[in-house]
Amino acid sequence: MVRKETAMRLPAQHQGLQVKIPSFFRCPISLDVMRSPVSLCTGVTYDRASIQRWLDSGNATCPATMLPLRSTDLVPNLTLRSLIAHWAASAASCSPTAGGSDTSSARTSSPASLVRQVASSGVDPSPALRELAAYLSDDDVDDFEKNTLLGAGRAAETVSSVLRRRPEETGVEGVEAATRVLAKILASDSVDDANKKRVATGLAADAAATAASLARVMRRGSGGLEARVDAARLAELLLATNAADEAAKAAVAESSELLAELVRLVGTVDEKGALDRNAVDAGLSCLATICGCGSGSRRAWARGEMVRQGAVPAAVRALRAATTEPGASAKALRVLESVVGCAEGRAALCGDAEDAIPAVVGRMMKSGRDGAEAAVAVLWAVCHRYRDRRAADAAAAAEGGLTRLLLLMQSGCSPAARQMALELLKIYRVNAKSCLAGYDSKTTHIMPF
């Protein structure tokens, strides 16, 4: 990996100077210039104080490579120590004098000290978290250094722990700042998967507290739509990760506050009055993930609560919106497929059948295979299995419904979806303008394709 040089402060003896520090002069753990560089058997060099603390904590791996250590001997790197001393002396003679103009973008604290500030109890973590977010977003910072801070520096776990604190300890501003940092970690292509898993593990340590904090950000945060979307993405990660057990996932899926905020997020509009694409996708994605969590009474409660919070009209509105992407449409159809499994969900959908059913039919072949099969399952449940007359009439009258069902059956859908489509064809009757028809008999007929 090619290392970059970034603008940072010199050690304490040169605190007044701002220069470019070669990245290999900094300890991978503290990210400060090394005072006493020593090498492990893996060949990676650290500052003696930092690596000694790592080993004294019971760790038997190299923090940078996570390889097991055959030996914990620390070998002084005299060559590097000499280079650092020569560089420091040269930098001191070439840097501007104290009081001169400082045009660098140096940070007021080292990344490692920012993590320590976040971990400190009784201290508002918001300022340190905002600096961490800027550090992780800085393209001039070496990717290796970011990953080392998140891994060996335990930044991922430390920031995740902010969401598990009591509300009076951090306030919504601190939780919102932590949410922003974690979202940047997950969205960054430069962050290793192992460090992203550390975020998930940290969130799952107390899933109920995490869910409550995310709901607070979505309800009361000052960061606007971006913060709400970030919170929804983190909730979805917690539900989808293997780091969380079933009890942890249930704590998230059974949070009434979080469900209400997710439904509200789906209905967010932009400055032009249209549904916001990012908000719709994030909200529906998390709701669809919740639909797939748990079983039995837990799943029944979750989908019933979704209905009570207004998930059905929110999903239908997303289906009808021209700005909704195919992926988001598929998620909306999956949410509807889940909620029509309960009486409240069917009542909510069929109560507005004239608008809801055509929306489902219209998106059937525009949401990918998963979306198409979910649409068929929704129609089959309300029109065939539970035989709601309003839904059946709306489906029969929906423009292109018959054609879409026939196209689905020819598209290589699953056997279950094909059977449901066959049974749905019976709601269509012969009319003078069509040579294709369904039948009301109990006999399965071969339809012309």
C-alpha positions in Angstrom: 0.0 0.0 0.0 1.4 3.4 -0.9 1.4 5.7 2.1 0.5 9.3 1.9 1.9 12.2 3.9 -0.7 14.2 5.9 -0.6 17.4 7.8 -0.4 16.8 11.5 1.3 18.3 14.6 4.8 17.4 15.7 5.5 15.8 19.1 5.3 17.8 22.3 8.7 19.3 21.9 7.6 20.9 18.6 4.0 21.6 19.3 4.1 25.1 17.8 5.1 23.7 14.3 2.8 22.5 11.5 4.6 20.2 9.0 4.0 17.2 6.8 4.6 14.0 8.8 5.5 10.8 6.8 2.9 8.3 7.7 5.5 5.6 8.5 6.9 7.8 11.3 3.6 7.4 13.2 2.7 4.5 15.5 -0.2 2.4 14.0 -1.9 2.4 17.4 -1.6 6.0 18.7 -1.1 7.6 15.2 1.4 9.9 16.9 5.1 10.3 15.9 7.0 7.4 17.5 9.4 8.2 20.3 10.8 4.8 20.8 10.1 2.6 17.7 10.2 -1.1 18.2 9.3 -4.0 15.9 7.3 -7.2 16.5 8.1 -10.5 14.9 5.5 -9.7 12.2 7.8 -6.9 11.0 5.4 -4.1 12.0 6.9 -1.2 14.0 5.1 0.5 16.9 5.9 3.0 19.6 7.1 1.1 22.6 4.5 2.5 25.0 1.6 1.8 22.8 2.5 -1.8 21.9 3.4 -2.6 25.5 -0.1 -1.5 26.6 -1.6 -3.8 23.9 0.4 -6.8 25.1 -0.1 -6.1 28.8 -3.9 -6.2 28.1 -3.6 -9.9 27.3 -3.5 -9.6 23.5 -1.4 -12.2 21.6 -1.8 -10.8 18.1 -0.2 -8.0 16.0 -2.7 -5.1 16.2 -2.1 -4.1 12.5 -2.2 -7.5 10.9 -4.1 -9.5 13.6 -1.7 -12.4 13.1 -0.8 -14.5 16.1 2.5 -13.6 17.7 5.2 -16.4 17.9 7.1 -14.1 20.2 6.3 -10.9 22.1 9.9 -9.7 22.0 10.2 -6.0 21.1 13.2 -5.2 18.9 14.3 -1.6 18.8 14.2 -0.1 15.3 17.3 2.1 15.5 17.3 3.0 11.9 13.7 4.4 12.0 14.5 6.2 15.3 17.4 7.9 13.7 15.3 8.9 10.7 12.6 10.4 12.9 15.2 12.4 14.9 16.8 13.7 11.7 13.4 14.6 10.3 12.3 16.4 13.5 15.4 18.5 13.5 15.0 19.4 9.8 11.3 20.2 10.3 12.1 22.5 13.2 14.6 24.5 11.2 12.3 24.8 8.1 8.9 25.4 9.7 7.4 28.9 10.2 8.1 30.6 13.5 5.4 30.6 16.2 2.8 33.3 15.6 3.2 33.0 11.8 0.2 32.2 9.5 -0.8 28.5 9.6 -2.3 27.4 6.4 -2.4 23.7 7.1 -5.6 21.8 8.0 -4.1 20.1 11.1 -6.5 18.8 13.7 -6.4 20.1 17.2 -6.0 16.5 18.7 -4.6 13.2 17.5 -7.1 10.6 16.4 -6.1 8.4 19.3 -6.7 11.2 21.8 -10.1 11.8 20.2 -11.1 8.2 20.9 -10.0 8.6 24.5 -12.2 11.7 24.8 -15.2 9.8 23.5 -14.6 7.0 26.0 -14.3 9.4 28.9 -17.3 9.5 31.2 -18.8 12.8 32.2 -17.5 14.5 29.1 -19.6 15.7 26.1 -18.3 13.4 23.3 -19.9 15.5 20.5 -16.8 17.7 19.6 -14.4 14.7 19.5 -16.9 12.7 17.5 -17.3 15.5 14.9 -13.5 15.6 14.6 -13.4 11.8 14.1 -16.0 12.1 11.4 -13.9 14.6 9.6 -10.8 12.4 10.0 -12.5 9.4 8.6 -13.8 11.5 5.6 -10.4 12.9 4.8 -9.1 11.4 1.6 -5.6 12.5 2.4 -5.5 10.2 5.4 -3.9 6.8 4.7 -6.5 3.9 4.6 -4.1 1.8 6.8 -4.2 4.4 9.5 -8.0 4.7 9.5 -8.3 0.9 9.8 -5.7 0.7 12.5 -7.5 3.4 14.5 -10.8 1.5 14.2 -9.2 -1.9 14.9 -6.2 -1.8 17.2 -7.3 1.7 18.5 -10.8 0.3 19.3 -12.4 3.4 17.8 -15.3 1.3 16.3 -16.2 -0.2 19.7 -15.8 3.1 21.5 -18.0 5.1 19.2 -20.6 2.3 19.2 -20.7 2.4 23.0 -22.0 6.0 22.9 -25.4 4.6 21.6 -25.6 2.4 24.7 -25.2 5.1 27.2 -28.1 6.6 29.2 -29.8 9.6 27.6 -28.7 12.0 30.4 -25.0 11.0 29.8 -24.7 12.1 26.2 -27.8 14.0 25.1 -29.2 13.6 21.6 -26.4 15.6 20.1 -23.8 13.1 21.2 -25.8 10.1 20.0 -26.4 11.9 16.7 -22.6 12.6 16.3 -21.8 8.9 17.0 -24.4 7.8 14.5 -22.8 10.0 11.9 -19.3 8.5 12.6 -20.6 4.9 12.5 -22.5 5.6 9.2 -19.3 6.9 7.6 -17.5 3.8 8.7 -20.1 1.5 7.1 -20.3 3.6 3.9 -16.6 3.8 3.3 -15.0 1.6 0.8 -11.6 2.1 2.4 -12.7 0.5 5.7 -12.1 -3.2 6.1 -15.0 -5.6 6.6 -13.5 -6.7 9.9 -13.8 -3.2 11.2 -17.3 -2.9 9.9 -18.1 -6.0 11.9 -16.7 -4.4 15.0 -19.4 -1.7 14.6 -22.1 -4.3 14.4 -20.8 -6.2 17.4 -20.7 -2.9 19.4 -24.3 -2.1 18.5 -25.5 -5.5 19.4 -23.9 -5.4 22.9 -27.1 -3.8 24.1 -29.6 -3.8 21.2 -32.5 -2.4 23.2 -30.5 0.7 24.2 -29.1 1.1 20.7 -32.6 1.0 19.2 -33.9 3.6 21.7 -30.9 5.9 20.8 -31.5 5.5 17.1 -35.2 6.3 17.5 -34.2 9.5 19.5 -32.0 10.6 16.6 -34.7 10.0 14.1 -37.3 11.9 16.2 -35.4 14.7 17.9 -32.0 15.0 16.2 -30.9 18.3 14.7 -29.0 16.8 11.9 -31.9 16.7 9.6 -32.7 14.0 7.0 -29.2 12.7 6.7 -29.0 11.8 10.4 -32.4 10.1 10.2 -31.3 8.0 7.2 -28.0 7.1 9.0 -30.0 5.9 12.0 -32.2 3.7 9.8 -29.1 2.2 8.1 -27.6 1.4 11.5 -30.8 -0.2 12.7 -30.9 -2.4 9.6 -27.3 -3.4 10.1 -28.2 -4.5 13.7 -31.1 -6.6 12.4 -29.1 -8.2 9.6 -25.8 -8.9 11.3 -24.8 -12.3 12.7 -23.3 -10.5 15.6 -26.7 -10.0 17.1 -28.6 -13.0 18.5 -32.3 -13.5 18.2 -33.1 -11.7 21.5 -31.1 -8.6 20.3 -32.8 -8.5 17.0 -36.2 -8.9 18.7 -35.4 -5.9 20.9 -35.0 -3.8 17.8 -37.9 -5.2 15.9 -40.2 -4.7 18.9 -39.3 -1.1 19.4 -42.6 0.9 18.9 -40.7 4.2 18.8 -38.3 2.9 16.1 -41.1 1.4 14.0 -43.0 4.7 14.1 -39.9 6.7 13.0 -39.2 4.3 10.2 -42.7 4.7 8.8 -42.4 8.4 9.2 -39.1 8.3 7.3 -40.8 6.6 4.3 -43.1 9.5 4.0 -40.4 12.2 3.9 -40.7 14.6 1.1 -38.1 16.9 -0.5 -38.2 20.6 -1.3 -40.3 19.9 -4.4 -42.9 17.9 -2.5 -41.9 14.5 -3.9 -40.9 11.6 -1.8 -37.2 11.7 -0.9 -35.5 8.7 -2.6 -32.8 8.1 0.1 -35.4 8.4 2.9 -37.8 6.0 1.2 -35.2 3.4 0.5 -33.6 3.5 4.0 -37.0 3.3 5.8 -38.5 0.6 3.6 -35.2 -1.4 3.7 -35.2 -1.5 7.5 -38.9 -2.3 7.7 -38.5 -5.1 5.2 -35.7 -6.5 7.3 -37.8 -6.3 10.4 -40.5 -8.3 8.5 -38.0 -11.2 8.1 -36.9 -11.3 11.7 -38.3 -13.5 14.4 -41.2 -15.9 14.3 -44.5 -16.7 15.8 -45.9 -14.2 18.3 -42.9 -11.8 17.9 -43.3 -11.5 14.1 -47.1 -11.2 14.5 -46.7 -8.3 17.0 -44.1 -6.5 14.8 -46.3 -6.6 11.7 -49.4 -5.6 13.6 -47.5 -2.6 15.1 -46.3 -1.7 11.6 -49.9 -1.5 10.5 -50.9 0.6 13.5 -48.1 3.0 12.8 -49.3 3.4 9.2 -46.9 1.2 7.2 -49.5 0.2 4.7 -50.4 3.7 3.3 -46.7 4.6 3.5 -45.7 1.6 1.3 -48.6 2.2 -1.1 -47.6 5.8 -1.5 -44.0 4.8 -2.2 -45.3 2.4 -4.9 -47.3 5.1 -6.6 -44.5 7.7 -6.5 -42.6 8.2 -9.8 -39.4 8.8 -7.9 -39.3 5.5 -6.2 -36.5 3.2 -7.4 -37.1 -0.4 -8.4 -35.2 -1.6 -5.4 -37.3 0.4 -3.0 -40.5 -0.7 -4.7 -39.5 -4.3 -4.1 -39.0 -3.6 -0.4 -42.4 -1.9 -0.3 -44.0 -5.0 -1.8 -42.2 -7.2 0.7 -43.5 -5.1 3.6 -47.1 -5.4 2.2 -46.6 -9.2 1.7 -45.8 -9.5 5.4 -48.5 -7.3 6.8 -51.4 -8.8 4.7 -50.6 -11.9 6.8 -52.6 -10.3 9.6 -56.2 -9.2 9.6 -55.3 -5.6 10.4 -52.9 -5.4 7.4 -55.5 -6.8 5.1 -58.1 -4.4 6.4 -55.8 -1.5 5.8 -54.9 -2.5 2.3 -58.4 -3.5 1.2 -60.0 -0.4 2.8 -58.2 1.6 0.2 -58.3 -1.1 -2.5 -59.1 1.3 -5.4 -55.7 3.0 -4.9 -53.7 0.3 -3.3 -54.3 -2.7 -5.5 -53.6 -0.8 -8.8 -50.3 0.4 -7.2 -49.3 -3.2 -6.5 -50.3 -4.3 -10.0 -48.5 -1.4 -11.6 -45.2 -2.2 -9.9 -45.4 -6.0 -10.4 -43.0 -6.2 -13.4 -40.9 -3.1 -12.4 -39.4 -4.3 -9.2 -37.3 -7.2 -10.1 -38.1 -10.9 -9.6 -38.4 -10.6 -5.8 -40.7 -7.6 -6.1 -42.8 -9.3 -8.7 -43.3 -12.4 -6.6 -44.1 -10.3 -3.5 -46.7 -8.4 -5.6 -48.3 -11.7 -6.6 -48.3 -12.9 -3.0 -50.1 -9.7 -1.9 -52.8 -10.0 -4.6 -53.2 -13.7 -4.0 -53.7 -13.2 -0.2 -56.4 -10.6 -0.5 -58.1 -11.6 -3.7 -58.0 -15.4 -3.6 -57.2 -16.8 -0.1 -59.3 -14.3 1.9 -61.6 -13.4 -1.1 -62.0 -9.7 -0.4 -64.5 -8.5 -3.1 -63.1 -4.9 -3.1 -59.6 -6.2 -3.7 -60.7 -8.6 -6.4 -62.7 -6.0 -8.3 -59.8 -3.5 -8.1 -57.4 -6.1 -9.4 -59.7 -7.1 -12.3 -60.1 -3.5 -13.2 -56.4 -2.6 -12.9 -54.9 -1.7 -16.3 -52.5 -4.4 -17.6 -53.1 -6.8 -14.7 -53.8 -9.8 -16.8 -50.8 -9.2 -19.1 -48.5 -8.8 -16.1 -49.6 -12.1 -14.6 -49.0 -13.9 -17.9 -45.6 -12.3 -18.3 -44.7 -13.3 -14.8 -45.6 -16.9 -15.4 -43.3 -16.9 -18.4 -40.4 -15.2 -16.7 -39.0 -18.2 -14.8 -40.7 -17.4 -11.4 -40.8 -19.8 -8.5 -43.3 -22.7 -8.6 -45.2 -21.1 -5.7 -45.5 -17.7 -7.5 -46.6 -19.5 -10.7 -49.4 -21.3 -8.9 -50.6 -18.1 -7.2 -50.6 -16.4 -10.6 -52.7 -19.2 -12.1 -55.2 -18.9 -9.3 -55.3 -15.1 -9.7 -56.2 -15.5 -13.4 -59.6 -16.7 -12.3 -60.6 -13.2 -11.3 -60.5 -12.1 -15.0 -63.5 -12.7 -17.1 -64.1 -12.9 -20.9 -64.9 -9.6 -22.4 -65.6 -8.6 -26.0 -62.2 -7.0 -26.5 -60.0 -9.8 -25.2 -59.4 -13.3 -26.4 -57.6 -14.1 -23.2 -59.7 -15.1 -20.2 -59.7 -16.6 -16.8 -62.2 -19.1 -15.5 -64.4 -19.3 -12.4 -64.4 -23.1 -12.5 -62.2 -25.3 -10.3 -60.4 -26.8 -13.3 -56.9 -25.6 -14.1 -56.9 -24.4 -17.7 -53.9 -23.9 -19.9 -53.7 -20.3 -20.9 -52.5 -19.2 -24.4 -49.1 -17.4 -24.1 
